[in-house]
Structures are given as C-alpha cells and as structure tokens.
Amino acid sequence: MRRLASALVGGQGGALVGRANQMTNALSRKLHSALEVRRTYRNWPLWFFNRCGLRSPRSSVRIAIGSANLVGPNNAETWGTVDQIWRQRVYTKYFPILEGYRVLDIGAHFGFFSMFAAFQGKDVKVVSYEPSSHNFGILQENITLNARRAQVQAFNCALSDREGYYPLYKPSGHDDSGTLFEVNLRQRSAQAATEIVHVKKAHRIWDHYDRYDFAKVDCEGAEFPILESLGESIKRFRYLAIEYHSESERIKTLLCSNGFTVLATDPASVASWCTFPEMGMLYASNNEF
C-alpha cells in the first residue's frame, strides 16, 4: 500500500513539474515576443493596444516600424500583415534581401512588403503589382511617405497568363483581399464586391529589369499560371518566396525542372473567406546563381 501511495504521489509530482515547465516555456516565449515587438516598432504601445482590441475609432493607422512609416486601415488584418512581414519575416526567413537587390512584389496589397524590401539595403529597387484600386491607393501613399529611402515602382494591374480586363472578386468583410477566380470564394458571388481590373501577361515584369534577385508572389490562386507563363525566363529569378493557394506540387515540379531547389514548404490554414484547396509558403533558390 505504501509503495502504491508513493507511486501515486510521484506521478502527481511529475505531472505538476511538467505543467510548471509548460507554463515557464509559454511565459518565456511571450516575453521574447514582447521584446521583439519593442525592438521592431517605434510606436510599440499601439501594437499591444491592438492585440487587446483597444483600437482608436480612426479609420486608418500609421505604424512606425524600423526606419519606415506605414499607413493602412485601422484593423487587426493590417497589424497582422505588418507583423508577419517585419517581425516574423515570413517571406525572408530563408533568403535575406541584400544591398543592390532587384525585388519583385506580385500581389503588393498595401505595399508593406515592398517597403520592407526597400529598407533592407542600399540601392535596393522594388517593382510592385497590385490590381485593386483601393489597395493601390494605400500602396502609393506608403511610397510617398517613404520616398526619401524607398525606391519602388508600382503598377495598378494584375499579372497572369492572359491579358485583358477581368473581375476581381472581393469577399464581403474582407474587401482588402481579392481573387481573379470566382470559384475560390466561399460565399456566393452575389455577396461579394467586384472590380474590373487590368490584367497583364506576366512577362511584362522584364520590361523593368532583366533579372530579379528576390521575388515575392502572393496573388490568391494565380501563382502557377504566372510562373508557368514565364517559360525559360523563370530562370532569371535568384530567390522565390511564394504564398501558394493551390497546385503546390505542380509549382514545385515546375521550379525543380528549371534548376531551382525548393528549400521548404510550410503549409498554413486556409483563410475563412475562400475555398482554396491548400495554402502555405514555398521557398526556392536558383542553383545557377
């Protein structure tokens, strides 16, 4: 009986120690994140207010981060996107952007990544594409705010394997997002806003530079058509960071057949507004550079 009691006490003690270790590790991670936020944001108290849902009633917010100043809608999506790019470095976790790089941003949204890239080194030049007129207006505002340091050319159009004018579907409640493919909407099209946008063939990216050291591709399902339509010229990319929304295996096969090494594929949860079959990040490096 004494042995049984000792075993029970020992088991409870081990469980308590395990829970204490878990709590300590969780506290350590939160403290590390708090210190990262303090180092990253110049107006860091606003980050914590936002996390607590304590946002001002203003429709827009200015975020002072690194040496840049960013503007965007005053909502959780804005703060989350900035945090992913600048603090968590979701696009540059495998490849840094270095001095003199030529950077391509397909699906530039509000320009948060374009600004991030432009501030990574001297003489970094960025070419950005964003089809939504609303998002593009904010992108231009961010370029103007950072004009002394950021060298960014922005174009108000989508890229694909075709050219023309097509509807961009914007889900209700997520009108900062959008897709060229109606089938990817979770809600009925009657519940979504549409905007007719200019779509250009992807090879127009070579009108500006004959190579890109870093390309970020995030275009809500158009990733494979864009990459495939580039043909042999895809070999003029050094590094690729792709947020895929479908056909990840076809993207990997395409890249590997053109001399790239796919370093990692990080799956992620699919956004609530869409029906993409999969979603995640894919990182690839050109073996010829």
Number of C-alpha atoms within 10 A of each C-alpha: 6 7 8 9 10 11 12 12 12 12 12 12 12 12 12 12 12 12 12 12 12 12 12 12 12 12 12 12 12 12 12 12 14 15 11 14 20 15 13 17 20 17 14 17 11 19 22 15 12 16 12 9 11 11 17 13 8 9 10 13 18 14 21 16 20 14 12 19 16 22 19 22 16 18 16 13 13 18 18 13 17 21 19 14 18 21 17 14 15 15 22 18 11 15 16 14 19 17 14 14 21 24 26 27 24 26 25 28 27 28 29 25 23 30 25 21 28 26 22 16 16 14 16 20 22 24 21 24 25 26 26 28 15 15 20 22 16 19 28 18 17 23 24 12 15 19 12 8 17 25 20 24 15 19 16 20 20 27 24 23 17 13 13 12 14 15 17 23 24 23 24 16 11 13 15 16 18 28 22 24 14 20 14 18 21 16 16 11 15 9 14 19 16 20 17 15 19 18 21 17 17 20 17 11 19 13 7 12 14 11 18 23 20 24 20 22 24 19 28 20 22 21 23 21 16 21 20 18 16 19 12 10 15 21 19 17 22 21 27 25 23 23 25 26 26 18 16 21 10 12 20 19 13 17 21 16 10 17 15 24 16 18 10 12 17 11 15 13 8 14 12 11 17 18 15 19 11 16 20 16 19 21 23 23 22 20 13 11 11
